[in-house]
Amino acid sequence: MKIFKIAISPCPNDIFIFGPWLLGLTHDLKNFHSKFVFKDVEELNNSAFKQQFDLIKVSAITGLKLTSKYQILQSGGAFGIQDGPKLVSLPNTLPQHIKTIAVPGLSTTAYHLLKASWAQPFKPVPMLFSEIPKAITQKTVDAGLLIHETALIYLQKGFKLLLDLGTWWKKNTNGLPLPLGVILLHKKYLHIQKEVESKIQESLDIAYLKTQEIKPLLRTFAQEMEEETLNKHIKAYVNQYSKKIQSDGEKALIKLKNIAGWDIGE
């Protein structure tokens, strides 16, 4: 039986969506044995550029760049409706004094949106998203761009909000969902695209029905262990666009390409 290589992030929304598939709560793909690997968002982006996996979660902006090699799937992605990445600093930091900003990777949607929205010039300092709060606290950087669950609890960490990219996006797109991450299928597997999309949708349906069975897996990978934080993260980024991107999601991806002002061609 052929191995089907899948790479996703350990963030709660990915674990929630793919957890039932990973745990065997749904049947595997026909004639394949699926093998899951977990990587940080920027590691996933780099792996996609190298075509190391058959199915892979990437930043939406990276997915748009790789359409000659991969197909963006209708299911499994992360679209924010109200929430998004947040630029924060220590309370006494003045915006005009911000010169260095910790970012979760130079290929992330969050970073490209920050470049489009933050008027002042700055030096990006790439690092693991989980290390950004510490870098801010230790004053290694002047500010940090928070993603995943840490963006939802910045006040609890004592940070001041400088820019909410979810709010900024909503104002600049007439309320379109914010495309943060998408699922890519390598084009050598286009013949099973519908089956893969259906499997992701089935896994998500089971996750809602058997949430308690995947909670231990969620806690294993979570950066923030509080139950309320995990639930807030899942609620923020697992929604109708995770089941199917729909026309609004497609429009949002086009808008992202335009707003980022980035050369999508390879």
Salt bridges, closest charged atoms under 4 A:
ASP14 OD1 - LYS57 NZ 2.60
ASP54 OD1 - LYS188 NZ 3.78
GLU149 OE1 - HIS233 ND1 3.84
ASP164 OD2 - LYS86 NZ 3.78
GLU202 OE1 - LYS199 NZ 3.09
ASP205 OD1 - LYS243 NZ 3.11
GLU224 OE2 - LYS157 NZ 3.23
GLU227 OE2 - LYS215 NZ 2.65
GLU227 OE1 - ARG219 NH2 3.19
